Amino acid sequence: MISFPEIGFIVSVGVIIFGWTAVMQNPFISKGQKILWILTILVLNWIGLLWYYYTFYIKNNDN
């Protein structure tokens, strides 16, 4: 059975892929705005993955 942290990792990869695709296909924003949106998606997902790692691995080992 797949664990909760693995589901979070799969969801984050999906968000990156679908977010990237949605930003690149949007004809109403400029190239600079597209780069900013992609960087925002990547940074927020990286923060989310670090939070996941802390919550399920580091915090549980402190007990």
N, CA, C and O of each residue as an XYZ file, in Angstrom:
252
protein
N       0.844     -1.179      0.000
C       0.000      0.000      0.000
C       0.890      1.244      0.000
O       1.969      1.247      0.593
N       0.437      2.271     -0.655
C       1.200      3.511     -0.763
C       0.984      4.348      0.503
O      -0.131      4.437      1.016
N       2.055      4.951      0.991
C       1.964      5.723      2.229
C       1.584      7.176      1.943
O       1.641      7.644      0.806
N       1.200      7.862      2.999
C       0.757      9.254      2.885
C       1.847     10.176      2.333
O       1.548     10.994      1.463
N       3.114     10.079      2.804
C       4.151     10.942      2.229
C       4.394     10.684      0.739
O       4.700     11.610     -0.012
N       4.257      9.429      0.315
C       4.431      9.130     -1.110
C       3.318      9.749     -1.938
O       3.558     10.213     -3.053
N       2.111      9.762     -1.409
C       0.991     10.414     -2.104
C       1.270     11.907     -2.246
O       1.014     12.491     -3.299
N       1.794     12.523     -1.189
C       2.137     13.943     -1.247
C       3.189     14.236     -2.291
O       3.111     15.246     -2.991
N       4.186     13.347     -2.403
C       5.225     13.526     -3.420
C       4.632     13.412     -4.823
O       4.956     14.210     -5.702
N       3.769     12.427     -5.032
C       3.130     12.248     -6.340
C       2.263     13.461     -6.683
O       2.277     13.931     -7.821
N       1.518     13.963     -5.713
C       0.678     15.147     -5.939
C       1.540     16.354     -6.285
O       1.188     17.132     -7.172
N       2.666     16.520     -5.593
C       3.518     17.680     -5.880
C       4.104     17.608     -7.283
O       4.217     18.634     -7.954
N       4.477     16.420     -7.736
C       4.980     16.269     -9.106
C       3.871     16.587    -10.104
O       4.113     17.233    -11.123
N       2.652     16.129     -9.808
C       1.512     16.448    -10.673
C       1.226     17.932    -10.741
O       0.916     18.461    -11.808
N       1.328     18.608     -9.606
C       1.097     20.060     -9.567
C       2.146     20.775    -10.410
O       1.826     21.713    -11.140
N       3.391     20.336    -10.310
C       4.449     20.955    -11.120
C       4.169     20.750    -12.600
O       4.256     21.696    -13.383
N       3.836     19.530    -12.991
C       3.601     19.236    -14.409
C       2.392     20.005    -14.937
O       2.482     20.666    -15.972
N       1.259     19.924    -14.228
C       0.057     20.602    -14.706
C       0.171     22.118    -14.587
O      -0.335     22.843    -15.443
N       0.827     22.605    -13.543
C       1.032     24.047    -13.396
C       1.902     24.598    -14.501
O       1.597     25.641    -15.080
N       2.992     23.896    -14.797
C       3.897     24.292    -15.877
C       3.131     24.347    -17.202
O       3.252     25.313    -17.955
N       2.350     23.312    -17.477
C       1.589     23.245    -18.726
C       0.567     24.383    -18.812
O       0.422     25.018    -19.857
N      -0.133     24.633    -17.714
C      -1.145     25.692    -17.716
C      -0.510     27.061    -17.942
O      -1.054     27.884    -18.679
N       0.630     27.306    -17.316
C       1.304     28.599    -17.479
C       1.801     28.754    -18.912
O       1.637     29.817    -19.511
N       2.396     27.720    -19.458
C       2.959     27.817    -20.807
C       1.877     27.975    -21.880
O       2.140     28.553    -22.934
N       0.672     27.474    -21.628
C      -0.399     27.564    -22.616
C      -1.248     28.830    -22.474
O      -2.139     29.064    -23.291
N      -0.989     29.641    -21.462
C      -1.771     30.852    -21.255
C      -1.284     31.948    -22.211
O      -0.154     32.420    -22.094
N      -2.144     32.350    -23.158
C      -1.716     33.356    -24.143
C      -1.807     34.799    -23.631
O      -1.368     35.720    -24.318
N      -2.362     35.003    -22.452
C      -2.626     36.351    -21.968
C      -1.526     36.921    -21.075
O      -1.619     38.073    -20.653
N      -0.485     36.140    -20.779
C       0.585     36.655    -19.937
C       1.890     36.686    -20.731
O       2.100     35.887    -21.644
N       2.742     37.610    -20.369
C       4.006     37.788    -21.089
C       5.014     36.708    -20.687
O       4.792     35.937    -19.755
N       6.121     36.682    -21.420
C       7.166     35.695    -21.157
C       7.764     35.876    -19.756
O       8.048     34.894    -19.070
N       7.953     37.122    -19.337
C       8.478     37.395    -18.001
C       7.540     36.909    -16.901
O       7.980     36.359    -15.892
N       6.229     37.120    -17.111
C       5.246     36.647    -16.140
C       5.205     35.129    -16.098
O       5.023     34.548    -15.029
N       5.372     34.476    -17.246
C       5.402     33.014    -17.286
C       6.577     32.485    -16.467
O       6.430     31.526    -15.709
N       7.732     33.108    -16.622
C       8.914     32.680    -15.861
C       8.665     32.872    -14.365
O       9.011     32.007    -13.561
N       8.065     34.005    -13.994
C       7.761     34.256    -12.589
C       6.789     33.224    -12.028
O       6.982     32.739    -10.913
N       5.744     32.882    -12.786
C       4.778     31.890    -12.335
C       5.424     30.511    -12.182
O       5.148     29.798    -11.217
N       6.272     30.142    -13.120
C       6.932     28.835    -13.047
C       7.855     28.786    -11.832
O       7.881     27.786    -11.116
N       8.610     29.855    -11.596
C       9.476     29.903    -10.410
C       8.650     29.836     -9.123
O       9.055     29.185     -8.159
N       7.501     30.503     -9.105
C       6.618     30.451     -7.937
C       6.124     29.035     -7.687
O       6.127     28.570     -6.548
N       5.701     28.346     -8.736
C       5.236     26.961     -8.612
C       6.351     26.071     -8.068
O       6.119     25.263     -7.169
N       7.547     26.215     -8.606
C       8.665     25.385     -8.161
C       9.053     25.666     -6.709
O       9.294     24.737     -5.939
N       9.111     26.937     -6.338
C       9.501     27.296     -4.966
C       8.460     26.812     -3.960
O       8.816     26.247     -2.927
N       7.181     27.027     -4.251
C       6.145     26.590     -3.319
C       6.114     25.070     -3.188
O       5.890     24.551     -2.095
N       6.335     24.358     -4.277
C       6.372     22.897     -4.188
C       7.600     22.436     -3.420
O       7.519     21.461     -2.674
N       8.724     23.102     -3.578
C       9.923     22.742     -2.832
C       9.699     22.955     -1.335
O      10.100     22.127     -0.518
N       9.055     24.070     -0.981
C       8.739     24.327      0.427
C       7.788     23.246      0.955
O       7.954     22.765      2.076
N       6.815     22.876      0.163
C       5.881     21.824      0.560
C       6.568     20.485      0.769
O       6.262     19.774      1.726
N       7.490     20.137     -0.109
C       8.219     18.876      0.050
C       9.108     18.907      1.280
O       9.211     17.901      1.982
N       9.755     20.032      1.562
C      10.563     20.142      2.767
C       9.697     20.029      4.023
O      10.102     19.401      5.001
N       8.523     20.627      3.998
C       7.599     20.536      5.123
C       7.154     19.094      5.326
O       7.080     18.617      6.459
N       6.861     18.404      4.236
C       6.478     16.988      4.299
C       7.599     16.168      4.924
O       7.356     15.355      5.815
N       8.817     16.382      4.460
C       9.963     15.645      4.980
C      10.127     15.903      6.474
O      10.352     14.967      7.241
N      10.018     17.141      6.886
C      10.147     17.482      8.306
C       9.041     16.829      9.123
O       9.310     16.240     10.171
N       7.793     16.929      8.651
C       6.646     16.418      9.408
C       6.690     14.911      9.590
O       6.417     14.414     10.683
N       7.027     14.178      8.544
C       6.912     12.732      8.602
C       8.210     12.000      8.928
O       8.162     10.828      9.301
N       9.354     12.641      8.802
C      10.604     11.942      9.051
C      11.403     12.526     10.211
O      11.802     11.793     11.115
N      11.637     13.809     10.198
C      12.476     14.416     11.244
C      11.678     14.561     12.545
O      12.179     14.204     13.611
N      10.451     15.076     12.476
C       9.661     15.295     13.667
C       9.332     13.972     14.369
O       9.328     13.917     15.599
N       9.057     12.916     13.614
C       8.749     11.612     14.197
C       9.962     10.956     14.830
O       9.807     10.160     15.757
N      11.165     11.263     14.361
C      12.371     10.682     14.940
C      12.793     11.371     16.230
O      13.588     10.813     16.987
N      12.281     12.572     16.500
C      12.633     13.297     17.718
C      11.969     12.705     18.965
O      12.445     12.911     20.082
N      10.881     11.977     18.772
C      10.146     11.427     19.929
C      10.881     10.345     20.614
O      10.390      9.791     21.597
